[in-house]
Protein backbone atom coordinates (compact mmCIF):
# COMPACT_ATOMS: atom_id res chain seq x y z
CA UNK A 1 0.00 0.00 0.00
CA UNK A 2 1.35 3.40 -0.94
CA UNK A 3 1.25 6.65 0.98
CA UNK A 4 -1.05 9.60 0.74
CA UNK A 5 0.14 12.68 -1.10
CA UNK A 6 2.26 15.10 0.90
CA UNK A 7 -0.50 17.68 0.43
CA UNK A 8 -2.72 15.65 2.75
CA UNK A 9 -3.02 16.97 6.31
CA UNK A 10 -0.20 15.44 8.39
CA UNK A 11 -0.95 12.91 11.09
CA UNK A 12 1.52 12.58 13.91
CA UNK A 13 2.84 9.25 15.16
CA UNK A 14 0.20 6.98 13.64
CA UNK A 15 0.61 3.40 14.88
CA UNK A 16 1.96 0.88 12.39
CA UNK A 17 -0.49 -1.91 11.65
CA UNK A 18 1.99 -4.59 10.71
CA UNK A 19 5.66 -5.32 10.32
CA UNK A 20 6.94 -4.43 6.88
CA UNK A 21 9.87 -6.37 5.57
CA UNK A 22 8.46 -6.90 2.11
CA UNK A 23 10.60 -4.30 0.37
CA UNK A 24 13.90 -6.03 1.02
CA UNK A 25 15.26 -3.80 3.77
CA UNK A 26 16.24 -4.66 7.32
CA UNK A 27 14.10 -3.14 10.06
CA UNK A 28 15.12 -1.85 13.48
CA UNK A 29 12.83 -0.20 16.00
CA UNK A 30 13.57 2.39 18.65
CA UNK A 31 11.30 3.54 21.45
CA UNK A 32 11.57 6.48 23.86
CA UNK A 33 13.45 5.90 27.10
CA UNK A 34 10.34 6.48 29.23
CA UNK A 35 7.98 4.53 26.96
CA UNK A 36 5.40 6.07 24.65
CA UNK A 37 5.39 9.55 23.20
CA UNK A 38 6.08 12.32 25.73
CA UNK A 39 3.35 14.71 26.73
CA UNK A 40 3.68 18.46 26.35
CA UNK A 41 4.63 18.66 30.03
CA UNK A 42 7.30 16.03 29.58
CA UNK A 43 8.57 17.81 26.47
CA UNK A 44 9.42 20.88 28.53
CA UNK A 45 11.72 18.74 30.63
CA UNK A 46 13.25 16.66 27.86
CA UNK A 47 16.70 18.09 28.59
CA UNK A 48 16.40 16.94 32.18
CA UNK A 49 16.25 13.25 31.28
CA UNK A 50 19.26 11.52 32.80
CA UNK A 51 21.64 10.18 30.11
CA UNK A 52 22.40 6.50 29.94
CA UNK A 53 25.37 6.02 32.29
CA UNK A 54 28.53 4.49 30.83
CA UNK A 55 29.80 1.20 32.18
CA UNK A 56 32.50 2.78 34.35
CA UNK A 57 32.76 5.14 36.00
CA UNK A 58 29.14 6.21 36.41
CA UNK A 59 28.83 9.72 34.99
CA UNK A 60 27.07 12.41 37.07
CA UNK A 61 23.74 13.69 35.80
CA UNK A 62 24.17 16.43 33.21
CA UNK A 63 20.92 18.26 32.55
CA UNK A 64 22.44 19.98 29.50
CA UNK A 65 22.49 16.76 27.51
CA UNK A 66 19.61 15.15 25.67
CA UNK A 67 18.97 11.50 26.47
CA UNK A 68 20.44 8.88 24.16
CA UNK A 69 18.36 6.81 21.75
CA UNK A 70 15.55 4.66 23.16
CA UNK A 71 15.82 0.89 23.24
CA UNK A 72 14.23 -1.45 20.70
CA UNK A 73 10.45 -1.44 20.73
CA UNK A 74 8.48 -4.55 19.85
CA UNK A 75 5.17 -2.69 19.60
CA UNK A 76 6.11 -1.16 16.25
CA UNK A 77 4.37 2.18 16.78
CA UNK A 78 5.54 5.61 15.75
CA UNK A 79 6.78 6.94 12.41
CA UNK A 80 9.23 4.99 10.27
CA UNK A 81 12.46 6.67 9.20
CA UNK A 82 13.80 4.88 6.13
CA UNK A 83 17.49 5.64 5.95
CA UNK A 84 20.99 4.65 4.97
CA UNK A 85 22.90 5.10 8.21
CA UNK A 86 26.10 5.93 6.38
CA UNK A 87 24.43 9.00 4.83
CA UNK A 88 24.92 12.16 6.88
CA UNK A 89 21.78 13.57 5.23
CA UNK A 90 19.82 10.98 7.22
CA UNK A 91 21.37 11.94 10.54
CA UNK A 92 19.46 15.19 11.10
CA UNK A 93 15.97 13.63 11.22
CA UNK A 94 17.37 10.69 13.21
CA UNK A 95 18.95 12.98 15.83
CA UNK A 96 15.74 15.02 15.99
CA UNK A 97 13.54 11.99 16.68
CA UNK A 98 15.94 10.92 19.46
CA UNK A 99 16.24 14.40 20.97
CA UNK A 100 12.47 14.91 21.02
CA UNK A 101 11.89 11.50 22.61
CA UNK A 102 9.57 10.44 19.78
CA UNK A 103 8.89 6.75 19.51
CA UNK A 104 10.03 5.69 16.06
CA UNK A 105 11.29 2.88 13.87
CA UNK A 106 14.45 2.83 11.80
CA UNK A 107 14.18 0.98 8.49
CA UNK A 108 17.56 0.42 6.84
CA UNK A 109 17.62 0.87 3.06
CA UNK A 110 20.55 -0.89 1.41
CA UNK A 111 21.48 1.49 -1.40
CA UNK A 112 24.29 -0.80 -2.56
CA UNK A 113 21.81 -3.52 -3.52
CA UNK A 114 19.28 -1.09 -5.01
CA UNK A 115 16.63 -1.50 -2.29
CA UNK A 116 15.50 2.09 -2.98
CA UNK A 117 14.47 1.04 -6.51
CA UNK A 118 12.23 -1.82 -5.42
CA UNK A 119 8.49 -1.41 -6.16
CA UNK A 120 7.46 -1.38 -2.50
CA UNK A 121 9.88 1.42 -1.69
CA UNK A 122 8.88 3.41 -4.77
CA UNK A 123 5.28 3.31 -3.50
CA UNK A 124 6.30 5.41 -0.50
CA UNK A 125 8.92 7.49 -2.32
CA UNK A 126 8.86 7.69 -6.13
CA UNK A 127 12.02 9.84 -5.93
CA UNK A 128 13.83 6.72 -4.57
CA UNK A 129 16.04 8.56 -2.09
CA UNK A 130 16.80 8.58 1.62
CA UNK A 131 15.87 9.73 4.15
CA UNK A 132 12.17 9.00 3.76
CA UNK A 133 9.62 9.36 6.56
CA UNK A 134 6.45 7.29 6.73
CA UNK A 135 3.97 8.37 9.39
CA UNK A 136 0.89 6.21 9.01
CA UNK A 137 -0.39 6.85 5.47
CA UNK A 138 1.64 10.07 5.12
CA UNK A 139 5.03 9.87 3.36
CA UNK A 140 7.69 12.52 2.92
CA UNK A 141 11.27 12.81 1.72
CA UNK A 142 14.00 15.51 1.76
CA UNK A 143 15.73 15.78 5.13
CA UNK A 144 14.88 19.42 5.84
CA UNK A 145 11.20 18.91 5.00
CA UNK A 146 11.13 15.82 7.24
CA UNK A 147 12.54 17.78 10.18
CA UNK A 148 10.05 20.62 9.67
CA UNK A 149 7.20 18.11 9.62
CA UNK A 150 8.42 16.31 12.76
CA UNK A 151 8.59 19.62 14.63
CA UNK A 152 5.15 20.73 13.42
CA UNK A 153 3.46 17.41 14.18
CA UNK A 154 4.99 16.64 17.60
CA UNK A 155 4.72 18.85 20.66
CA UNK A 156 8.03 17.62 22.09
CA UNK A 157 9.88 18.70 18.92
CA UNK A 158 8.43 22.19 18.54
CA UNK A 159 11.25 23.78 20.55
CA UNK A 160 13.71 22.76 17.81
CA UNK A 161 11.85 24.86 15.19
CA UNK A 162 11.53 28.52 16.25
CA UNK A 163 8.28 30.43 15.96
CA UNK A 164 9.58 34.01 16.33
CA UNK A 165 9.78 35.55 12.82
CA UNK A 166 13.47 36.58 12.96
CA UNK A 167 14.63 33.32 14.52
CA UNK A 168 12.55 31.31 12.04
CA UNK A 169 13.92 33.30 9.08
CA UNK A 170 17.50 32.80 10.29
CA UNK A 171 16.90 29.06 10.61
CA UNK A 172 15.29 28.77 7.18
CA UNK A 173 18.13 30.80 5.64
CA UNK A 174 20.72 28.44 7.15
CA UNK A 175 18.82 25.35 5.97
CA UNK A 176 18.53 26.64 2.40
CA UNK A 177 22.18 27.78 2.37
CA UNK A 178 23.33 24.38 3.60
CA UNK A 179 21.39 22.63 0.82
CA UNK A 180 22.38 24.95 -2.04
CA UNK A 181 25.94 26.02 -1.13
CA UNK A 182 27.65 24.30 1.79
CA UNK A 183 26.74 20.67 1.15
CA UNK A 184 27.29 20.95 -2.60
CA UNK A 185 30.96 21.75 -2.04
CA UNK A 186 31.43 19.34 0.87
CA UNK A 187 30.05 16.51 -1.25
CA UNK A 188 32.32 17.49 -4.14
CA UNK A 189 35.49 17.11 -2.04
CA UNK A 190 34.40 14.19 0.18
CA UNK A 191 32.37 11.87 -2.04
CA UNK A 192 35.28 10.95 -4.37
CA UNK A 193 37.41 9.94 -1.38
CA UNK A 194 34.62 7.72 -0.09
CA UNK A 195 33.97 6.22 -3.50
CA UNK A 196 30.42 7.62 -3.76
CA UNK A 197 30.99 9.37 -7.07
CA UNK A 198 33.69 10.61 -9.41
CA UNK A 199 34.56 14.32 -9.43
CA UNK A 200 37.30 15.83 -11.57
CA UNK A 201 40.37 17.30 -9.89
CA UNK A 202 39.42 20.72 -11.23
CA UNK A 203 35.95 20.53 -9.67
CA UNK A 204 37.39 19.36 -6.36
CA UNK A 205 39.88 22.22 -6.35
CA UNK A 206 37.08 24.69 -7.09
CA UNK A 207 34.94 23.33 -4.24
CA UNK A 208 37.90 23.36 -1.87
CA UNK A 209 38.45 27.03 -2.69
CA UNK A 210 34.73 27.69 -2.18
CA UNK A 211 34.99 26.16 1.30
CA UNK A 212 38.31 27.59 2.54
CA UNK A 213 39.42 30.10 -0.08
CA UNK A 214 41.66 33.05 0.71
CA UNK A 215 38.71 35.40 0.32
CA UNK A 216 36.70 33.63 3.01
CA UNK A 217 34.78 30.60 1.88
CA UNK A 218 31.62 28.88 3.08
CA UNK A 219 33.19 27.56 6.29
CA UNK A 220 34.15 31.07 7.35
CA UNK A 221 30.65 32.23 6.41
CA UNK A 222 29.26 29.66 8.81
CA UNK A 223 31.62 30.70 11.61
CA UNK A 224 31.51 34.47 11.11
CA UNK A 225 27.86 34.95 10.17
CA UNK A 226 25.52 32.15 11.23
CA UNK A 227 27.40 31.40 14.48
CA UNK A 228 28.73 34.85 15.34
CA UNK A 229 28.13 35.53 19.04
CA UNK A 230 26.16 32.34 19.60
CA UNK A 231 26.76 28.69 20.47
CA UNK A 232 24.39 27.35 17.83
CA UNK A 233 22.50 28.66 14.84
CA UNK A 234 19.49 28.32 17.14
CA UNK A 235 21.15 30.58 19.72
CA UNK A 236 21.72 29.08 23.16
CA UNK A 237 20.12 25.80 22.11
CA UNK A 238 20.40 23.78 18.87
CA UNK A 239 17.60 23.77 16.33
CA UNK A 240 16.99 21.87 13.10
CA UNK A 241 19.49 24.02 11.18
CA UNK A 242 22.22 22.69 13.48
CA UNK A 243 20.85 19.15 13.03
CA UNK A 244 21.36 19.57 9.28
CA UNK A 245 24.75 21.31 9.26
CA UNK A 246 26.83 19.47 11.89
CA UNK A 247 26.51 16.04 10.18
CA UNK A 248 27.54 17.65 6.89
CA UNK A 249 30.69 19.03 8.52
CA UNK A 250 31.59 15.53 9.70
CA UNK A 251 32.25 14.52 6.08
CA UNK A 252 35.26 16.83 6.01
CA UNK A 253 37.07 14.37 8.26
CA UNK A 254 38.02 12.40 5.16
CA UNK A 255 39.95 15.37 3.75
CA UNK A 256 42.97 16.18 5.90
CA UNK A 257 43.93 19.02 3.57
CA UNK A 258 40.78 20.95 4.46
CA UNK A 259 40.82 22.47 7.93
CA UNK A 260 37.76 24.06 9.47
CA UNK A 261 38.04 27.46 11.18
CA UNK A 262 38.73 27.01 14.89
CA UNK A 263 35.23 28.15 16.05
CA UNK A 264 33.65 25.29 14.08
CA UNK A 265 35.55 22.66 16.05
CA UNK A 266 33.98 23.99 19.25
CA UNK A 267 30.58 24.14 17.53
CA UNK A 268 30.73 20.49 16.43
CA UNK A 269 31.99 19.39 19.86
CA UNK A 270 29.22 21.24 21.75
CA UNK A 271 26.53 19.84 19.49
CA UNK A 272 27.90 16.28 19.63
CA UNK A 273 28.00 16.31 23.41
CA UNK A 274 24.62 17.95 23.94
CA UNK A 275 22.70 15.93 21.35
CA UNK A 276 24.64 12.69 22.00
CA UNK A 277 25.59 12.65 18.32
CA UNK A 278 28.67 10.60 19.15
CA UNK A 279 26.30 7.81 20.21
CA UNK A 280 24.73 7.92 16.75
CA UNK A 281 28.10 7.78 15.00
CA UNK A 282 29.50 5.02 17.19
CA UNK A 283 26.33 2.95 16.77
CA UNK A 284 26.39 2.82 13.00
CA UNK A 285 28.10 -0.56 12.89
CA UNK A 286 30.63 -2.08 10.52
CA UNK A 287 29.04 -0.47 7.46
CA UNK A 288 28.42 2.90 9.04
CA UNK A 289 29.99 6.34 8.71
CA UNK A 290 32.95 5.64 10.99
CA UNK A 291 33.84 2.61 8.89
CA UNK A 292 33.87 4.77 5.76
CA UNK A 293 36.11 7.34 7.41
CA UNK A 294 38.53 4.56 8.32
CA UNK A 295 38.32 3.20 4.78
CA UNK A 296 39.23 6.61 3.37
CA UNK A 297 42.21 6.83 5.73
CA UNK A 298 43.35 3.33 4.74
CA UNK A 299 43.10 4.23 1.05
CA UNK A 300 45.18 7.34 1.66
CA UNK A 301 47.84 5.42 3.57
CA UNK A 302 47.96 2.85 0.80
CA UNK A 303 49.12 5.38 -1.75
CA UNK A 304 46.41 8.01 -2.18
CA UNK A 305 47.61 11.59 -2.12
CA UNK A 306 46.73 13.92 0.74
CA UNK A 307 47.49 17.60 1.03
CA UNK A 308 48.53 17.24 4.67
CA UNK A 309 51.01 14.41 4.18
CA UNK A 310 54.56 15.47 5.13
CA UNK A 311 57.06 15.57 2.28
CA UNK A 312 59.69 12.80 2.24
CA UNK A 313 63.29 13.56 3.16
CA UNK A 314 65.43 14.92 0.32
CA UNK A 315 67.38 11.70 -0.19
CA UNK A 316 64.13 9.75 -0.52
CA UNK A 317 62.60 12.01 -3.16
CA UNK A 318 62.36 10.42 -6.61
CA UNK A 319 63.70 12.35 -9.56
CA UNK A 320 61.15 14.44 -11.43
CA UNK A 321 61.00 11.95 -14.28
CA UNK A 322 61.20 8.86 -12.09
CA UNK A 323 57.84 7.10 -11.55
CA UNK A 324 56.86 6.15 -8.02
CA UNK A 325 56.25 2.40 -7.86
CA UNK A 326 53.05 1.07 -6.32
CA UNK A 327 53.10 -1.89 -3.98
CA UNK A 328 51.15 -4.09 -6.37
CA UNK A 329 53.71 -3.35 -9.14
CA UNK A 330 56.63 -4.77 -7.15
CA UNK A 331 56.91 -7.98 -9.15
CA UNK A 332 56.81 -6.14 -12.45
CA UNK A 333 59.41 -3.65 -11.24
CA UNK A 334 61.72 -6.44 -10.06
CA UNK A 335 61.44 -8.16 -13.44
CA UNK A 336 62.31 -4.93 -15.24
CA UNK A 337 65.31 -4.36 -12.98
CA UNK A 338 66.53 -7.90 -13.59
CA UNK A 339 66.17 -7.48 -17.36
CA UNK A 340 68.00 -4.17 -17.19
CA UNK A 341 70.88 -5.74 -15.24
CA UNK A 342 71.08 -8.63 -17.67
CA UNK A 343 71.19 -6.26 -20.64
CA UNK A 344 73.96 -4.24 -19.01
CA UNK A 345 75.96 -7.43 -18.34
CA UNK A 346 75.57 -8.48 -21.97
CA UNK A 347 76.76 -5.09 -23.16
CA UNK A 348 79.77 -5.23 -20.85
CA UNK A 349 80.71 -8.74 -22.05
CA UNK A 350 80.32 -7.64 -25.68
CA UNK A 351 82.55 -4.63 -25.06
CA UNK A 352 85.22 -6.86 -23.55
CA UNK A 353 85.09 -9.21 -26.54
CA UNK A 354 85.41 -6.29 -28.95
CA UNK A 355 88.36 -4.87 -27.00
CA UNK A 356 90.10 -8.28 -27.01
CA UNK A 357 89.57 -8.66 -30.76
CA UNK A 358 90.91 -5.18 -31.42
CA UNK A 359 94.05 -5.90 -29.33
CA UNK A 360 94.68 -9.13 -31.28
CA UNK A 361 94.39 -7.29 -34.60
CA UNK A 362 96.87 -4.66 -33.44
CA UNK A 363 99.43 -7.29 -32.40
CA UNK A 364 99.14 -9.09 -35.77
CA UNK A 365 99.63 -5.89 -37.65
C-alpha positions in Angstrom: 0.0 0.0 0.0 1.3 3.4 -0.9 1.2 6.6 1.0 -1.1 9.6 0.7 0.1 12.7 -1.1 2.3 15.1 0.9 -0.5 17.7 0.4 -2.7 15.7 2.8 -3.0 17.0 6.3 -0.2 15.4 8.4 -1.0 12.9 11.1 1.5 12.6 13.9 2.8 9.2 15.2 0.2 7.0 13.6 0.6 3.4 14.9 2.0 0.9 12.4 -0.5 -1.9 11.7 2.0 -4.6 10.7 5.7 -5.3 10.3 6.9 -4.4 6.9 9.9 -6.4 5.6 8.5 -6.9 2.1 10.6 -4.3 0.4 13.9 -6.0 1.0 15.3 -3.8 3.8 16.2 -4.7 7.3 14.1 -3.1 10.1 15.1 -1.9 13.5 12.8 -0.2 16.0 13.6 2.4 18.7 11.3 3.5 21.5 11.6 6.5 23.9 13.4 5.9 27.1 10.3 6.5 29.2 8.0 4.5 27.0 5.4 6.1 24.7 5.4 9.6 23.2 6.1 12.3 25.7 3.4 14.7 26.7 3.7 18.5 26.4 4.6 18.7 30.0 7.3 16.0 29.6 8.6 17.8 26.5 9.4 20.9 28.5 11.7 18.7 30.6 13.2 16.7 27.9 16.7 18.1 28.6 16.4 16.9 32.2 16.2 13.3 31.3 19.3 11.5 32.8 21.6 10.2 30.1 22.4 6.5 29.9 25.4 6.0 32.3 28.5 4.5 30.8 29.8 1.2 32.2 32.5 2.8 34.4 32.8 5.1 36.0 29.1 6.2 36.4 28.8 9.7 35.0 27.1 12.4 37.1 23.7 13.7 35.8 24.2 16.4 33.2 20.9 18.3 32.5 22.4 20.0 29.5 22.5 16.8 27.5 19.6 15.2 25.7 19.0 11.5 26.5 20.4 8.9 24.2 18.4 6.8 21.8 15.6 4.7 23.2 15.8 0.9 23.2 14.2 -1.4 20.7 10.4 -1.4 20.7 8.5 -4.6 19.9 5.2 -2.7 19.6 6.1 -1.2 16.2 4.4 2.2 16.8 5.5 5.6 15.8 6.8 6.9 12.4 9.2 5.0 10.3 12.5 6.7 9.2 13.8 4.9 6.1 17.5 5.6 5.9 21.0 4.7 5.0 22.9 5.1 8.2 26.1 5.9 6.4 24.4 9.0 4.8 24.9 12.2 6.9 21.8 13.6 5.2 19.8 11.0 7.2 21.4 11.9 10.5 19.5 15.2 11.1 16.0 13.6 11.2 17.4 10.7 13.2 18.9 13.0 15.8 15.7 15.0 16.0 13.5 12.0 16.7 15.9 10.9 19.5 16.2 14.4 21.0 12.5 14.9 21.0 11.9 11.5 22.6 9.6 10.4 19.8 8.9 6.7 19.5 10.0 5.7 16.1 11.3 2.9 13.9 14.5 2.8 11.8 14.2 1.0 8.5 17.6 0.4 6.8 17.6 0.9 3.1 20.6 -0.9 1.4 21.5 1.5 -1.4 24.3 -0.8 -2.6 21.8 -3.5 -3.5 19.3 -1.1 -5.0 16.6 -1.5 -2.3 15.5 2.1 -3.0 14.5 1.0 -6.5 12.2 -1.8 -5.4 8.5 -1.4 -6.2 7.5 -1.4 -2.5 9.9 1.4 -1.7 8.9 3.4 -4.8 5.3 3.3 -3.5 6.3 5.4 -0.5 8.9 7.5 -2.3 8.9 7.7 -6.1 12.0 9.8 -5.9 13.8 6.7 -4.6 16.0 8.6 -2.1 16.8 8.6 1.6 15.9 9.7 4.1 12.2 9.0 3.8 9.6 9.4 6.6 6.4 7.3 6.7 4.0 8.4 9.4 0.9 6.2 9.0 -0.4 6.9 5.5 1.6 10.1 5.1 5.0 9.9 3.4 7.7 12.5 2.9 11.3 12.8 1.7 14.0 15.5 1.8 15.7 15.8 5.1 14.9 19.4 5.8 11.2 18.9 5.0 11.1 15.8 7.2 12.5 17.8 10.2 10.1 20.6 9.7 7.2 18.1 9.6 8.4 16.3 12.8 8.6 19.6 14.6 5.2 20.7 13.4 3.5 17.4 14.2 5.0 16.6 17.6 4.7 18.9 20.7 8.0 17.6 22.1 9.9 18.7 18.9 8.4 22.2 18.5 11.2 23.8 20.6 13.7 22.8 17.8 11.9 24.9 15.2 11.5 28.5 16.3 8.3 30.4 16.0 9.6 34.0 16.3 9.8 35.5 12.8 13.5 36.6 13.0 14.6 33.3 14.5 12.6 31.3 12.0 13.9 33.3 9.1 17.5 32.8 10.3 16.9 29.1 10.6 15.3 28.8 7.2 18.1 30.8 5.6 20.7 28.4 7.2 18.8 25.4 6.0 18.5 26.6 2.4 22.2 27.8 2.4 23.3 24.4 3.6 21.4 22.6 0.8 22.4 24.9 -2.0 25.9 26.0 -1.1 27.6 24.3 1.8 26.7 20.7 1.2 27.3 20.9 -2.6 31.0 21.8 -2.0 31.4 19.3 0.9 30.0 16.5 -1.3 32.3 17.5 -4.1 35.5 17.1 -2.0 34.4 14.2 0.2 32.4 11.9 -2.0 35.3 10.9 -4.4 37.4 9.9 -1.4 34.6 7.7 -0.1 34.0 6.2 -3.5 30.4 7.6 -3.8 31.0 9.4 -7.1 33.7 10.6 -9.4 34.6 14.3 -9.4 37.3 15.8 -11.6 40.4 17.3 -9.9 39.4 20.7 -11.2 35.9 20.5 -9.7 37.4 19.4 -6.4 39.9 22.2 -6.3 37.1 24.7 -7.1 34.9 23.3 -4.2 37.9 23.4 -1.9 38.5 27.0 -2.7 34.7 27.7 -2.2 35.0 26.2 1.3 38.3 27.6 2.5 39.4 30.1 -0.1 41.7 33.1 0.7 38.7 35.4 0.3 36.7 33.6 3.0 34.8 30.6 1.9 31.6 28.9 3.1 33.2 27.6 6.3 34.2 31.1 7.3 30.7 32.2 6.4 29.3 29.7 8.8 31.6 30.7 11.6 31.5 34.5 11.1 27.9 34.9 10.2 25.5 32.2 11.2 27.4 31.4 14.5 28.7 34.9 15.3 28.1 35.5 19.0 26.2 32.3 19.6 26.8 28.7 20.5 24.4 27.4 17.8 22.5 28.7 14.8 19.5 28.3 17.1 21.2 30.6 19.7 21.7 29.1 23.2 20.1 25.8 22.1 20.4 23.8 18.9 17.6 23.8 16.3 17.0 21.9 13.1 19.5 24.0 11.2 22.2 22.7 13.5 20.9 19.2 13.0 21.4 19.6 9.3 24.8 21.3 9.3 26.8 19.5 11.9 26.5 16.0 10.2 27.5 17.7 6.9 30.7 19.0 8.5 31.6 15.5 9.7 32.2 14.5 6.1 35.3 16.8 6.0 37.1 14.4 8.3 38.0 12.4 5.2 40.0 15.4 3.7 43.0 16.2 5.9 43.9 19.0 3.6 40.8 20.9 4.5 40.8 22.5 7.9 37.8 24.1 9.5 38.0 27.5 11.2 38.7 27.0 14.9 35.2 28.1 16.0 33.6 25.3 14.1 35.6 22.7 16.1 34.0 24.0 19.2 30.6 24.1 17.5 30.7 20.5 16.4 32.0 19.4 19.9 29.2 21.2 21.7 26.5 19.8 19.5 27.9 16.3 19.6 28.0 16.3 23.4 24.6 18.0 23.9 22.7 15.9 21.4 24.6 12.7 22.0 25.6 12.6 18.3 28.7 10.6 19.2 26.3 7.8 20.2 24.7 7.9 16.8 28.1 7.8 15.0 29.5 5.0 17.2 26.3 3.0 16.8 26.4 2.8 13.0 28.1 -0.6 12.9 30.6 -2.1 10.5 29.0 -0.5 7.5 28.4 2.9 9.0 30.0 6.3 8.7 32.9 5.6 11.0 33.8 2.6 8.9 33.9 4.8 5.8 36.1 7.3 7.4 38.5 4.6 8.3 38.3 3.2 4.8 39.2 6.6 3.4 42.2 6.8 5.7 43.3 3.3 4.7 43.1 4.2 1.0 45.2 7.3 1.7 47.8 5.4 3.6 48.0 2.8 0.8 49.1 5.4 -1.8 46.4 8.0 -2.2 47.6 11.6 -2.1 46.7 13.9 0.7 47.5 17.6 1.0 48.5 17.2 4.7 51.0 14.4 4.2 54.6 15.5 5.1 57.1 15.6 2.3 59.7 12.8 2.2 63.3 13.6 3.2 65.4 14.9 0.3 67.4 11.7 -0.2 64.1 9.8 -0.5 62.6 12.0 -3.2 62.4 10.4 -6.6 63.7 12.4 -9.6 61.2 14.4 -11.4 61.0 11.9 -14.3 61.2 8.9 -12.1 57.8 7.1 -11.6 56.9 6.1 -8.0 56.3 2.4 -7.9 53.0 1.1 -6.3 53.1 -1.9 -4.0 51.1 -4.1 -6.4 53.7 -3.3 -9.1 56.6 -4.8 -7.1 56.9 -8.0 -9.2 56.8 -6.1 -12.5 59.4 -3.7 -11.2 61.7 -6.4 -10.1 61.4 -8.2 -13.4 62.3 -4.9 -15.2 65.3 -4.4 -13.0 66.5 -7.9 -13.6 66.2 -7.5 -17.4 68.0 -4.2 -17.2 70.9 -5.7 -15.2 71.1 -8.6 -17.7 71.2 -6.3 -20.6 74.0 -4.2 -19.0 76.0 -7.4 -18.3 75.6 -8.5 -22.0 76.8 -5.1 -23.2 79.8 -5.2 -20.9 80.7 -8.7 -22.1 80.3 -7.6 -25.7 82.5 -4.6 -25.1 85.2 -6.9 -23.5 85.1 -9.2 -26.5 85.4 -6.3 -28.9 88.4 -4.9 -27.0 90.1 -8.3 -27.0 89.6 -8.7 -30.8 90.9 -5.2 -31.4 94.0 -5.9 -29.3 94.7 -9.1 -31.3 94.4 -7.3 -34.6 96.9 -4.7 -33.4 99.4 -7.3 -32.4 99.1 -9.1 -35.8 99.6 -5.9 -37.6 
